[in-house]
Amino acid sequence: MNIDKTQLLAGANEPESYYCTVWAHTVHHSELAVRIMSGIDETPDTKKFYWVFSGVLYHEGPLKWQNADFSLDDSECDHIVKIIYPTRNIPEELIRKDFYRIFKFIDKISGLEVKILASTVF
């Protein structure tokens, strides 16, 4: 799975200053929607867009954070999947980095990590 970070952040100057909020979580569709806004309060001048993570297996961290800039960190993928499914034999192709990715954000205010293990984002 190829993630185009520049396309996802299109129009977001200084993405580390944007505010992110988990906007919706649909368990039966394994989707997590995140609202990204240029300011903490919504005004007519606020830039706003949404990301929808699909195939979500795991979310860790606060529901609100500042910093829309993310990294793709797959070093913990195997570990997280084994924690989620400790007694299952998970096929190797499920946890390959071209199928599932860890999207990692660092909250600019608290320093806490936000991790989302998902198959794609749009």
N, C-alpha and C positions, 0 to 999 in steps of 0.2 A: 504494500500500500504506500503510495507516494503522497505525502502531505506537502502542499505548497503553502508554506507559512506566509509568504508575501501576499498571496491572494487572500488568505484568511484575515490578514491585518490591513488589507487595502483601505486606504483613506484614514487610517489611524496614525496620525503623527504622534510620536512619543507614546507608544502603546503601554509603556510602564506606568503612565499616569492615568490610564483608563480604569474604571471600576467594573468589576465583574460580580454577577449575582446568579446563583443557581435559580433559574426561573421556573423550571418544570422538570419533573422526573417521572417518566412513565415506565413503571417496572415491567409490565407485560409486553412492552415493545423494546425494552432495554435502551431507552433514550434519555438523554440528559440535555436540557436546553440551558444555555448560559446567556444572559443578557449582558452586553458590554456597552458602557456609557462613558462619554468623555468627561462627565462631571458627576459628583456624588448625588446631586439633585437634578431631576429632570426639568429642563426649561425649554423654551422654543429653540434655543441655539444648541442644545445638547445633541451631539452625534450619538447615534444609538444603532446597534446591530446585534444580531443573535448568532450563536453557534449552536448546532445540534450535534451532539455526540451520539453515534449509533453503535449498537453492539456493546453497550456499557456493561462491564463485569464488576467494576470496582470504582468507588469514589472515596477519597480521604481528604479531610481538611475542612476549613470553614466554608460556609455557604456564601459568604461575601468576602471579596478581597480586592486589593488594588494592585494591578499589574496584569495587563492582557498579553504581555510578551511571554511566550512559553518555550520550553525546550522539549524535545522528544528524547526521553530517557528510558531505554529498554533494559537497562541493567538489572532492574528488579522484577521484570515481567514473570520469569519462572517462579520466583519466590512468592509473589502475590497470588498467582494462580494456584500454587500448592497450599497456600493458607486458605484460600476460598474453598477449594475442593481437596481437603486433606486425605480422604479415603478413596478418591477416584483415580483411575489411571487416565491421565489427560494425554490425548494424542499430541505428539511433538509438533505437528503442523499447526495446532491451535495456538501454541505459544511462540511460534516463530514471529520475528519482528515485522514480517511483511503482512501478517494477519491482524495482530493486536499491537497497539502502541500505548506507551504511557505518556500522557500529556502532563507536564509538570510546570506549575506556576509557583512563584515565591511571592507571598503577600508582602508588599512594600511597607505596610504599616506594622504588622506583627512579626514578620519574618517566617511565619508558618508556611509549610509546603501544602500545595493542593495537587493531588494526583488523581488523574482520571484514566482508567484502563479501558480503552474502547477500540473498536475496529476502524471507525472512520469519523470524520467531522466535516460538516458542510455549513 
